[in-house]
Amino acid sequence: MLRRLRRGLWNYGSVVLIVLTPLLLLPLPHVIGTKEAECAFVLLLMATYWVTEVIPLAMTAMLPAILFPMFGIMKSTDVAKEYFKDFHLLLVGVICLATSIEKWGLHRRIALMLVTMVGVNPAWLMLGFMSGCAFLSMWVHNTSAVTMVMPIVEAVLQQLLKAKDGECSGEDNPNLQLDDGHADNMKEIVSDETDPDVPEETFTCVQIQTASQPAAAQVAEPPSSSKQDLMLCKALCIGVAYSSNIGGIATLPGTSPNLIFSEYLNQIYPNCNCINFGNWLLLCLPISVIMLLLTWIWLYWLFIGSDFRFLWRCGGGVQSEKETAGRKVLEEEYKSLGPMSSQELVTAVVFLLMVLLWLTRSPGFMPGWTSLFPHHSGFITDATVALLLGLLFFIVPAYGPSRKYEAMISWQEFQASMPWRVALLVGGGFALAEGTKESGLSLWVATLLTPLGDLPVLATIAVSCIIVTTVTEVASNAATITIFLPILSPLAEAIHVNPLYVLIPTTLCTSFSFLLPVSNPPNAVVFAYGHISIVDMVKAGLGVNVIGVLAALLAVATWGVPLFSLDTYPDWAPVLPGFNATTP
């Protein structure tokens, strides 16, 4: 009887947690009864559901629309306004670009071009794939970047392993072509997951893909391969997974946490016009480059060896049989693409134009092109640019007049790539943030955290980064940043430092989910190929987490200070009672 009861509780554990959590939190609204306590009830309930994922993340995000009106915190119409923001418009425009890049194969050309530039020495080959994936993830979502690059990696690995003893450990690929069917299958598995922060597909990907991998991927340890070959497989695969997150932090549209942070800043501090595409790139591109290089060296040392003489003898020398085979497959793959198509050219032009307009909209050190609209200062945002150019993909014909008119992308193709669930999740986070402000919970938290001002500022930020990095390993990146933003901004106000000083590094650390296959979808996609184990990922991820946190702290403590005036308390942030100075 007891065994049956335990089994029932285990099978219905999610239902138990769904019911038990609000019951345990009921003293907040019913015993304390203040608006702050009622809002804290909603915050803690959503945080628990988001971390445990007992119900879909997007449906958890709907709780403010239900509970805030019931508690009298916000009217239903006011809550509804928070669910669609400038963030969503920017996301729509970026997804239009990403859809066209994937549809017409521009991603494959970019990745192969970058890889062939660095050579086929194992170390440089690894850097080439990591650089290619990182560059792609700056403009498309991290999961998409990994699913674009991994089939190329798999094809190269098969040829390197085959060159060892004249036969491949799995099915031969005589035409040296990418397994497009495998790539399409992987895209189906992670459909609606173009955002890197939706963990539901993480589990689906691992379960389904491991059952239907290509023969070469099913064998995690090919019997004919040496230990060095296996270590190269591990290093390449893990490097691709990690570089997608590392590259994504460099641009605002690169990851959802970056966009959520930007929109949250506009919502809570409406007079703050500090964050735009240009200055974010100036701050975070060096972080991304530093992390990429150090991660490359760390993974090389961990899996391949400690001989770094290749760094100063990268050119010349006699290539081994494996290197020759690798170069051959890359050259054949690049030749198979043929000349650049008109569709790729249009996509590349729109892509470059979008980046150029983002960079020059309001660069700060000089008037941007928005100065051409002097009577509408502040009206135009990065979302305006993204939407305008994204709309072009639905208008520009994909083919010449000899064929029936067809736009570059269709609505069905766009809809398959658009992460609607993330849009709802982010909207719920904005509603929660507004509720904490309206109820006074944010002010209460700020007052409570005031004693932390006695600690060194950098120590407080470091602790916040470590906490966020730990939580994001088990929770969605978007959910993690949504939970912590309403806590960290009052913390900054409490210790009287520039909120950007706290929010920027912790936002970056939200993307540092490197430890587990279920930490984010890119990890799961790579893990599904069968070359790495969970232990491999944990060992490698610990080092990369340390590299990421230190790089983020270095940035905000050095070049971030003059870029965002982090050493002064801004006039757009509220001053709590007891503070009358304008500097920390």
Secondary structure, 3 states (H helix, E strand, C coil): CHHHHHHHHHHCHHHHHHHHHHHHHCHHHHHHCCHHHHHHHHHHHHHHHHHHCCCCHHHHCCHHHHHHHHHCCCCHHHHHHCCCCHHHHHHHHHHHHHHHHHHHCHHHHHHHHHHHHHCCCHHHHHHHHHHHHHHHHCCCCHHHHHHHHHHHHHHHHHHHHHHHHCCCCCCCCCCCCCCHHHHHHHHHHCCCCCCCCCCHHHHHHHHHHCCCCCHHHHCCCCCCCCHHHHHHHHHHHHHHHHHHHHHHCCCHHHCHHHHHHHHHHHHHCCCCCCCCHHHHHHHHHHHHHHHHHHHHHHHHHHHHCCCCHHHHCCCCCCCCHHHHHHHHHHHHHHHHCCCCCHHHHHHHHHHHHHHHHHHHHCCCCCCCHHHHCHHHCCCCCHHHHHHHHHHHCCCCECCCCCCCCCECCCHHHHHHHCCHHHHHHHHHHHHHHHHHHHHCHHHHHHHHCHHHHHCCHHHHHHHHHHHHHHHCCCCCHHHHHHHHHHHHHHHHHHCCCCHHHHHHHHHHHHCCCCCCCCCCHHHHHHHCCCCCCHHHHHHHHHHHHHHHHHHHHHHHHCCHHHHHCCCCCCCCCCCCCCCCCCCC
